[in-house]
């Protein structure tokens, strides 16, 4: 059995938080652009909102899996 990967390699929380923050900043920028300057795309605005929302859902699922692994649930992923 190979040795476990270092924590810095498998810690995806920082990546998901960073990605969600970028989607949120893009959403805010597009919202200002659309409302204040009447330029921009509503489709891009909702795409950014969906990216931000999916990032938050991903964080919730990661938290749920980690807590299940700590409790020792049989169906939980290990090595988180």
trRosetta pair geometry for C-beta under 8 A, 3 or more apart (Angstrom, degrees):
i j d omega theta_ij theta_ji phi_ij phi_ji
4 79 6.2 -166 -135 -134 119 110
5 9 4.7 -96 162 77 118 130
5 10 5.0 121 89 -38 122 112
6 9 5.0 92 66 3 81 103
6 10 7.4 173 87 5 43 89
7 10 6.4 -74 -144 50 33 92
7 11 5.6 41 162 -39 72 111
8 11 6.0 -44 -130 21 24 115
10 79 7.1 -77 176 149 163 97
10 80 7.7 -145 143 -132 120 39
11 14 6.2 47 126 6 103 101
12 15 5.1 -57 -161 42 62 116
12 16 5.8 59 143 -22 86 104
12 62 6.9 -140 81 -116 107 144
13 16 5.9 -59 -146 39 30 107
13 17 6.1 27 158 -16 67 109
13 59 7.3 77 -138 -124 78 87
13 62 6.4 172 -88 133 82 153
14 17 5.8 -56 -143 40 29 109
14 18 6.1 30 157 -19 64 110
15 18 5.8 -57 -147 38 27 112
15 19 6.3 25 156 -16 63 108
16 19 5.8 -54 -144 39 30 110
16 20 6.2 30 156 -18 64 108
16 55 5.7 159 -178 -158 81 87
16 58 5.2 -142 -145 109 134 124
16 59 5.6 166 129 -72 133 82
16 62 6.9 -176 19 -12 165 152
17 20 5.8 -56 -145 39 29 110
17 21 6.3 32 154 -22 64 107
17 55 7.8 129 -99 170 24 119
17 59 7.0 76 -74 -92 73 127
18 21 5.7 -54 -147 34 29 112
18 22 6.5 30 154 -19 63 103
19 22 5.7 -52 -150 33 33 111
19 23 6.5 32 153 -16 65 104
19 51 7.6 -111 156 168 94 104
19 55 5.5 -168 100 -110 96 131
20 23 5.7 -53 -148 37 34 111
20 24 6.3 35 152 -20 66 106
20 51 7.7 -177 -116 137 51 77
20 52 5.6 90 -158 -140 75 60
20 55 3.1 -180 -86 128 98 148
20 56 6.2 112 -136 -52 141 65
20 58 7.9 -158 -61 52 118 112
20 59 7.1 -28 -35 -31 156 124
21 24 5.6 -54 -147 37 32 112
21 25 6.3 32 155 -18 65 105
22 25 5.8 -54 -146 37 31 110
22 26 6.4 31 154 -17 64 106
23 26 5.8 -56 -149 39 30 112
23 27 6.3 37 151 -24 64 105
23 48 5.3 166 -171 -163 76 71
23 49 8.0 160 160 -76 107 12
23 51 3.7 -151 -126 107 139 110
23 52 4.0 -167 113 -64 118 73
23 55 6.1 172 29 -8 141 138
24 27 5.5 -51 -149 33 33 116
24 28 6.5 31 154 -17 65 103
24 48 7.7 144 -88 165 18 102
24 52 4.8 101 -69 -117 71 130
25 28 5.7 -51 -147 36 33 110
25 29 6.3 33 154 -18 65 107
26 29 5.7 -55 -145 39 31 112
26 30 6.2 27 158 -15 66 108
26 48 4.5 -145 102 -125 105 133
26 51 7.9 14 61 65 130 138
27 30 6.0 -60 -147 40 26 106
27 31 6.2 28 155 -22 64 109
27 45 6.6 87 -140 -156 69 64
27 48 3.9 -179 -74 126 78 124
27 49 5.5 103 -119 -69 131 64
27 52 5.8 -39 -24 -24 143 142
28 31 5.7 -55 -145 35 29 113
28 32 6.5 28 157 -16 64 104
29 32 6.0 -56 -150 37 29 108
29 33 6.2 30 152 -20 64 110
30 33 5.3 -54 -144 38 34 115
30 34 6.1 31 158 -18 68 106
30 40 5.1 150 -156 -168 77 140
30 41 7.4 -52 -155 55 123 62
30 44 5.7 -152 -127 109 151 105
30 45 4.6 -164 124 -91 131 80
30 48 6.0 157 21 12 140 151
31 34 6.0 -54 -143 37 28 106
31 35 6.1 9 165 -3 65 114
31 45 6.3 105 -72 -135 67 118
32 35 6.3 -64 -135 47 25 97
32 36 5.3 -7 179 9 67 122
32 37 7.7 43 137 3 68 98
33 36 6.9 -54 -110 49 13 90
33 37 5.4 -44 -158 46 52 115
33 39 5.6 -71 170 80 95 77
33 40 3.9 109 111 -48 116 135
34 37 7.6 -23 -58 57 6 72
34 38 7.1 37 -169 -116 42 26
34 39 7.2 -121 -96 72 43 31
34 40 4.3 -93 -67 67 78 126
34 41 7.9 -101 -85 40 113 16
34 42 6.8 93 -124 -78 149 68
34 45 6.3 -22 -24 -64 149 141
37 40 7.5 93 74 -13 101 102
40 44 6.7 -112 179 61 86 124
40 45 6.9 75 144 -51 119 105
41 44 4.1 82 76 7 106 104
41 45 6.8 -166 98 -11 57 82
42 45 5.2 -50 -149 33 39 119
42 46 6.4 31 156 -13 69 103
43 46 6.1 -58 -149 40 30 102
43 47 6.3 35 150 -23 64 108
44 47 5.3 -52 -144 35 34 117
44 48 6.4 36 155 -19 66 102
45 48 6.0 -56 -155 35 29 109
45 49 6.5 28 148 -18 63 106
46 49 5.2 -47 -143 37 40 115
46 50 6.3 42 154 -20 66 102
47 50 5.8 -53 -148 36 30 110
47 51 6.5 32 152 -19 63 105
48 51 5.6 -52 -146 36 33 113
48 52 6.3 33 155 -18 65 105
49 52 5.8 -55 -148 38 30 111
49 53 6.2 29 154 -18 65 109
50 53 5.6 -55 -142 40 31 111
50 54 6.1 30 159 -18 66 107
51 54 6.0 -55 -143 38 27 108
51 55 6.4 32 155 -22 61 105
52 55 5.7 -55 -154 32 30 114
52 56 6.7 28 151 -17 63 104
53 56 5.7 -55 -152 35 34 110
53 57 6.4 35 150 -18 66 104
54 57 5.4 -49 -145 37 37 114
54 58 6.3 44 152 -23 65 103
55 58 5.5 -51 -149 34 32 115
55 59 6.6 35 151 -19 64 101
56 59 5.6 -48 -149 33 35 113
56 60 6.6 37 151 -19 64 103
57 60 5.6 -53 -152 35 34 113
57 61 6.4 33 152 -18 66 104
58 61 5.7 -53 -146 37 33 110
58 62 6.3 34 154 -19 65 105
59 62 5.7 -54 -146 36 31 112
59 63 6.3 32 155 -19 65 105
60 63 5.8 -55 -149 37 31 111
60 64 6.2 33 152 -22 64 108
61 64 5.5 -53 -146 36 32 115
61 65 6.3 31 156 -18 66 105
62 65 5.9 -55 -147 37 30 109
62 66 6.4 29 155 -18 64 107
62 80 7.7 173 -165 -159 78 132
63 66 5.8 -56 -147 37 30 110
63 67 6.3 25 158 -15 65 107
64 67 6.1 -57 -147 38 26 106
64 68 6.4 26 154 -18 62 109
65 68 5.7 -56 -146 38 31 111
65 69 6.3 32 155 -20 65 105
65 76 6.1 143 -161 -153 65 88
65 77 5.2 7 -173 31 122 108
65 80 6.0 153 122 -73 104 166
66 69 5.7 -54 -147 36 31 110
66 70 6.4 31 154 -18 65 105
66 80 5.0 -134 -98 120 76 136
67 70 5.6 -51 -147 36 34 112
67 71 6.4 33 153 -18 65 105
68 71 5.7 -55 -147 38 32 110
68 73 4.2 -49 -175 29 91 135
68 75 7.3 -46 165 80 139 77
68 76 3.6 -178 121 -95 104 124
68 77 7.9 77 83 26 113 63
69 72 7.6 43 179 -73 32 27
69 73 7.2 -71 -73 40 29 88
69 76 4.3 -167 -72 144 60 133
69 77 6.2 -50 -72 75 121 57
69 78 6.0 148 -137 -104 117 46
69 80 5.2 153 18 35 163 117
71 76 7.4 134 56 -30 88 154
72 76 7.7 -175 171 33 9 134
73 76 4.2 98 70 -23 99 110
77 80 5.8 85 99 -42 103 115
